[in-house]
Amino acid sequence: MTLLLAIIGGIIWIVRKFGEIEKDLALFKETMDKRFSLLEQRVKYLEERPIYKTPVKPGDGDEHVSEVIEPEISVRNGETKE
């Protein structure tokens, strides 16, 4: 009789734990759906910006370079420039 009550109590405990886990998973899923929705909205916003709509090819922007900046090498007193 004691063994039967222990088995029934264990089954009830397991069912309750699975119920709690199911509630936690549902809450987690709802939270992730909200965050994913916000992420989708941000991506859509960025895709609609004009900067992403212009086609870019390799070498674009090179014509905008007005001068090439070369590093200057300074020589200290007593040293020679090679």
Distance bins in CASP14 RR format, pairs under 12 A and 6 or more apart:
PFRMAT RR
TARGET T0000
AUTHOR 0000-0000-0000
RMODE 2
METHOD distances of the structure
MODEL  1
1 7 0 0 0 0 0 1 0 0 0 0 0
1 8 0 0 0 0 0 1 0 0 0 0 0
2 8 0 0 0 0 0 1 0 0 0 0 0
2 9 0 0 0 0 0 1 0 0 0 0 0
3 9 0 0 0 0 0 1 0 0 0 0 0
3 10 0 0 0 0 0 1 0 0 0 0 0
4 10 0 0 0 0 0 1 0 0 0 0 0
4 11 0 0 0 0 0 1 0 0 0 0 0
5 11 0 0 0 0 0 1 0 0 0 0 0
5 12 0 0 0 0 0 1 0 0 0 0 0
6 12 0 0 0 0 0 1 0 0 0 0 0
6 13 0 0 0 0 0 1 0 0 0 0 0
7 13 0 0 0 0 0 1 0 0 0 0 0
7 14 0 0 0 0 0 1 0 0 0 0 0
8 14 0 0 0 0 0 1 0 0 0 0 0
8 15 0 0 0 0 0 1 0 0 0 0 0
9 15 0 0 0 0 1 0 0 0 0 0 0
9 16 0 0 0 0 1 0 0 0 0 0 0
9 17 0 0 0 0 0 1 0 0 0 0 0
10 16 0 0 0 0 1 0 0 0 0 0 0
10 17 0 0 0 0 1 0 0 0 0 0 0
10 18 0 0 0 0 0 1 0 0 0 0 0
11 17 0 0 0 0 0 1 0 0 0 0 0
11 18 0 0 0 0 0 1 0 0 0 0 0
12 18 0 0 0 0 0 1 0 0 0 0 0
12 19 0 0 0 0 0 1 0 0 0 0 0
13 19 0 0 0 0 0 1 0 0 0 0 0
13 20 0 0 0 0 0 1 0 0 0 0 0
14 20 0 0 0 0 0 1 0 0 0 0 0
14 21 0 0 0 0 0 1 0 0 0 0 0
15 21 0 0 0 0 0 1 0 0 0 0 0
15 22 0 0 0 0 0 1 0 0 0 0 0
16 22 0 0 0 0 0 1 0 0 0 0 0
16 23 0 0 0 0 0 1 0 0 0 0 0
17 23 0 0 0 0 0 1 0 0 0 0 0
17 24 0 0 0 0 0 1 0 0 0 0 0
18 24 0 0 0 0 0 1 0 0 0 0 0
18 25 0 0 0 0 0 1 0 0 0 0 0
19 25 0 0 0 0 1 0 0 0 0 0 0
19 26 0 0 0 0 1 0 0 0 0 0 0
20 26 0 0 0 0 0 1 0 0 0 0 0
20 27 0 0 0 0 0 1 0 0 0 0 0
21 27 0 0 0 0 0 1 0 0 0 0 0
21 28 0 0 0 0 0 1 0 0 0 0 0
22 28 0 0 0 0 0 1 0 0 0 0 0
22 29 0 0 0 0 0 1 0 0 0 0 0
23 29 0 0 0 0 0 1 0 0 0 0 0
23 30 0 0 0 0 0 1 0 0 0 0 0
24 30 0 0 0 0 0 1 0 0 0 0 0
24 31 0 0 0 0 0 1 0 0 0 0 0
25 31 0 0 0 0 0 1 0 0 0 0 0
25 32 0 0 0 0 0 1 0 0 0 0 0
26 32 0 0 0 0 0 1 0 0 0 0 0
26 33 0 0 0 0 0 1 0 0 0 0 0
27 33 0 0 0 0 0 1 0 0 0 0 0
27 34 0 0 0 0 0 1 0 0 0 0 0
28 34 0 0 0 0 0 1 0 0 0 0 0
28 35 0 0 0 0 0 1 0 0 0 0 0
29 35 0 0 0 0 0 1 0 0 0 0 0
29 36 0 0 0 0 0 1 0 0 0 0 0
30 36 0 0 0 0 0 1 0 0 0 0 0
30 37 0 0 0 0 0 1 0 0 0 0 0
31 37 0 0 0 0 0 1 0 0 0 0 0
31 38 0 0 0 0 0 1 0 0 0 0 0
32 38 0 0 0 0 0 1 0 0 0 0 0
32 39 0 0 0 0 0 1 0 0 0 0 0
33 39 0 0 0 0 0 1 0 0 0 0 0
33 40 0 0 0 0 0 1 0 0 0 0 0
34 40 0 0 0 0 0 1 0 0 0 0 0
34 41 0 0 0 0 0 1 0 0 0 0 0
35 41 0 0 0 0 0 1 0 0 0 0 0
35 42 0 0 0 0 0 1 0 0 0 0 0
36 42 0 0 0 0 0 1 0 0 0 0 0
36 43 0 0 0 0 0 1 0 0 0 0 0
37 43 0 0 0 0 0 1 0 0 0 0 0
37 44 0 0 0 0 0 1 0 0 0 0 0
38 44 0 0 0 0 0 1 0 0 0 0 0
38 45 0 0 0 0 0 1 0 0 0 0 0
39 45 0 0 0 0 0 1 0 0 0 0 0
39 46 0 0 0 0 0 1 0 0 0 0 0
40 46 0 0 0 0 0 1 0 0 0 0 0
40 47 0 0 0 0 0 1 0 0 0 0 0
41 47 0 0 0 0 0 1 0 0 0 0 0
41 48 0 0 0 0 0 1 0 0 0 0 0
42 48 0 0 0 0 0 1 0 0 0 0 0
42 49 0 0 0 0 0 1 0 0 0 0 0
43 49 0 0 0 0 0 1 0 0 0 0 0
43 52 0 0 0 0 0 1 0 0 0 0 0
44 52 0 0 0 0 0 1 0 0 0 0 0
45 52 0 0 0 0 0 1 0 0 0 0 0
46 52 1 0 0 1 0 0 0 0 0 0 0
46 53 0 0 0 0 0 1 0 0 0 0 0
47 53 0 0 0 0 1 0 0 0 0 0 0
54 60 0 0 0 0 1 0 0 0 0 0 0
54 61 0 0 0 0 0 1 0 0 0 0 0
59 65 0 0 0 0 0 1 0 0 0 0 0
62 68 0 0 0 0 0 1 0 0 0 0 0
72 81 0 0 0 0 0 1 0 0 0 0 0
73 79 0 0 0 0 0 1 0 0 0 0 0
73 80 0 0 0 0 0 1 0 0 0 0 0
73 81 1 0 0 1 0 0 0 0 0 0 0
73 82 0 0 0 0 1 0 0 0 0 0 0
74 81 0 0 0 0 1 0 0 0 0 0 0
75 81 1 0 1 0 0 0 0 0 0 0 0
75 82 0 0 0 0 1 0 0 0 0 0 0
END
